[in-house]
Amino acid sequence: MKNWLVVANAARARVLEQSDEGEAYVHVADLVHPESRQKGTELGGDRAGHITSGKHGAGSSEYRSRTGVHEREHEHFAQQLAEMLNAGVASGRCAGLVLVASNPFLGELKAHLSEHLRKVRAGRTLTVLDRETPVAQIVPYDTQEVLAVRRATRKPGDLRLPAPPRAKTDSVSLLLKDRSSR
């Protein structure tokens, strides 16, 4: 089994697999969701829940959906991609996933990757990778071990914030310095 690299946004995803040499990646799949790029008027023909009286000036009411048409399409694509990734794990073709995705789409995709937790419940250990470096393992919980839950001793509003820095700070240069030292 090999690790998969998934590069995705709400309209397109590319799935790559480590080659046998381990240095390069081989193409596994390209998924394209053109609906995510369409205009909202092209996705939904009419306004959802719009009711208008037949008489002029009699008033009207409108129900606005909590989820817009674009968000629904993004969610649909995330579900399709997650099903493909879950199938790769279930078939044994994929040992681990490295996800590179836009911020809102990453959350939607991770919400659908439940197959991994089912495998952990069944006894399998999963390794979490960050840029091909193992950073954590998800292991089945030992029910023989007592789980100690600590309750909060203070309310969040009672906590004091740290004092602001006295000197001006260039956060970008600090970030670049931190990244170069890794």
C-alpha positions as CSV (number, residue, x, y, z in Angstrom):
1,M,0.0,0.0,0.0
2,K,1.2,3.5,-0.8
3,N,0.3,7.0,0.4
4,W,-1.9,9.2,-1.7
5,L,-1.4,12.9,-2.2
6,V,-4.7,14.7,-2.7
7,V,-4.7,18.3,-4.0
8,A,-8.1,19.8,-4.2
9,N,-10.4,22.8,-4.2
10,A,-14.2,22.9,-4.6
11,A,-14.1,22.4,-8.3
12,R,-11.2,20.0,-9.0
13,A,-9.2,17.3,-7.3
14,R,-6.0,15.5,-8.4
15,V,-5.1,12.3,-6.6
16,L,-1.4,11.1,-6.8
17,E,0.3,8.0,-5.5
18,Q,3.9,7.6,-4.5
19,S,5.9,5.8,-7.2
20,D,7.8,2.6,-6.5
21,E,11.0,4.7,-6.2
22,G,9.3,6.8,-3.5
23,E,10.5,10.1,-4.9
24,A,8.0,10.9,-7.6
25,Y,4.2,10.7,-7.7
26,V,2.1,8.8,-10.2
27,H,-1.3,10.0,-11.4
28,V,-4.3,8.1,-9.9
29,A,-7.3,10.2,-10.7
30,D,-8.6,13.6,-11.7
31,L,-12.0,14.7,-10.6
32,V,-13.6,17.8,-12.0
33,H,-16.8,19.3,-10.7
34,P,-17.8,22.1,-13.2
35,E,-21.0,22.9,-11.3
36,S,-18.8,24.6,-8.6
37,R,-17.6,27.1,-11.2
38,Q,-21.1,27.9,-12.6
39,K,-23.0,31.0,-11.8
40,G,-25.6,30.7,-9.1
41,T,-28.4,31.5,-11.5
42,E,-27.3,28.6,-13.7
43,L,-27.4,26.2,-10.8
44,G,-30.8,27.1,-9.4
45,G,-33.5,28.1,-11.8
46,D,-35.7,30.1,-9.4
47,R,-35.5,31.7,-6.0
48,A,-36.1,29.1,-3.3
49,G,-39.2,29.6,-1.2
50,H,-40.3,32.8,-2.9
51,I,-44.0,33.4,-2.6
52,T,-45.8,36.4,-4.1
53,S,-49.4,37.3,-3.9
54,G,-51.3,37.7,-7.2
55,K,-52.5,41.2,-6.2
56,H,-50.4,44.2,-6.5
57,G,-49.3,45.6,-3.1
58,A,-50.7,42.7,-1.1
59,G,-47.3,41.8,0.2
60,S,-44.9,38.9,-0.3
61,S,-42.8,36.5,1.7
62,E,-39.5,34.9,1.0
63,Y,-37.6,32.0,2.6
64,R,-33.9,32.1,2.0
65,S,-32.1,28.8,2.1
66,R,-29.4,28.5,4.8
67,T,-27.1,26.9,2.3
68,G,-26.5,28.6,-1.0
69,V,-26.3,26.8,-4.3
70,H,-22.5,27.1,-4.4
71,E,-22.1,25.7,-0.9
72,R,-24.4,22.7,-1.8
73,E,-22.2,22.0,-4.9
74,H,-19.0,22.2,-2.9
75,E,-20.5,19.8,-0.3
76,H,-21.6,17.4,-3.1
77,F,-18.1,17.4,-4.6
78,A,-16.5,16.9,-1.2
79,Q,-18.8,13.9,-0.7
80,Q,-17.9,12.4,-4.1
81,L,-14.1,12.8,-3.4
82,A,-14.4,11.4,0.1
83,E,-16.2,8.3,-1.3
84,M,-13.4,7.7,-3.8
85,L,-10.7,8.1,-1.0
86,N,-12.6,5.9,1.4
87,A,-12.9,3.2,-1.4
88,G,-9.1,3.4,-1.9
89,V,-8.5,2.9,1.8
90,A,-11.1,0.1,2.1
91,S,-9.6,-1.8,-0.9
92,G,-6.1,-1.6,0.6
93,R,-4.7,0.5,-2.3
94,C,-4.1,3.5,-0.1
95,A,-2.2,3.4,3.2
96,G,-2.4,7.1,4.1
97,L,-3.7,10.4,2.9
98,V,-1.9,13.7,2.6
99,L,-4.6,16.4,1.9
100,V,-3.8,19.7,0.4
101,A,-7.0,21.7,0.0
102,S,-8.4,25.2,0.2
103,N,-9.5,26.1,3.7
104,P,-13.3,25.8,3.6
105,F,-13.2,22.8,1.2
106,L,-10.7,20.9,3.5
107,G,-13.3,21.0,6.3
108,E,-16.0,19.7,4.1
109,L,-13.8,16.9,2.8
110,K,-12.7,15.8,6.3
111,A,-16.3,15.7,7.4
112,H,-16.9,12.9,4.9
113,L,-13.8,10.8,5.6
114,S,-15.6,8.8,8.3
115,E,-14.5,5.4,6.9
116,H,-11.1,5.9,8.6
117,L,-12.7,6.1,12.0
118,R,-14.7,3.0,11.4
119,K,-11.5,1.2,10.6
120,V,-9.9,2.4,13.8
121,R,-13.0,1.2,15.7
122,A,-12.5,-2.2,14.1
123,G,-8.9,-2.3,15.4
124,R,-6.7,-0.7,12.7
125,T,-4.1,1.9,13.5
126,L,-3.9,4.9,11.1
127,T,-0.9,7.1,10.7
128,V,-1.4,10.9,10.1
129,L,1.2,12.4,7.8
130,D,2.3,16.0,7.4
131,R,4.3,16.4,4.2
132,E,5.1,12.7,4.2
133,T,6.3,12.9,7.8
134,P,4.4,10.9,10.4
135,V,3.1,13.2,13.0
136,A,0.4,11.2,14.8
137,Q,-1.3,7.8,15.0
138,I,-5.0,7.2,15.5
139,V,-5.3,4.0,17.5
140,P,-8.3,2.1,18.8
141,Y,-9.2,3.2,22.3
142,D,-8.5,0.5,25.0
143,T,-11.8,0.1,26.9
144,Q,-10.0,-1.4,29.8
145,E,-8.3,1.9,30.4
146,V,-10.2,4.4,32.6
147,L,-10.8,7.7,30.8
148,A,-10.2,10.7,33.1
149,V,-12.1,13.8,32.0
150,R,-11.0,17.0,33.6
151,R,-13.5,19.7,34.1
152,A,-12.7,23.3,33.5
153,T,-11.7,25.2,36.7
154,R,-12.5,28.6,35.3
155,K,-14.8,30.2,32.8
156,P,-13.1,31.4,29.6
157,G,-14.3,34.9,30.4
158,D,-12.3,34.9,33.7
159,L,-9.0,34.3,31.9
160,R,-6.8,37.3,31.2
161,L,-5.3,37.9,27.8
162,P,-1.5,38.3,27.6
163,A,-0.2,41.9,27.2
164,P,0.3,43.1,23.7
165,P,3.9,43.1,22.5
166,R,5.9,46.2,23.4
167,A,7.8,46.3,20.1
168,K,6.4,46.1,16.6
169,T,6.5,42.5,15.3
170,D,6.8,41.4,11.7
171,S,4.8,38.2,11.8
172,V,5.6,37.3,8.2
173,S,9.4,37.4,8.7
174,L,9.0,35.3,11.9
175,L,6.9,32.8,10.0
176,L,9.5,32.6,7.2
177,K,12.3,32.2,9.7
178,D,10.4,29.4,11.5
179,R,9.7,27.6,8.2
180,S,13.4,27.8,7.1
181,S,14.6,26.3,10.4
182,R,12.5,23.1,9.8
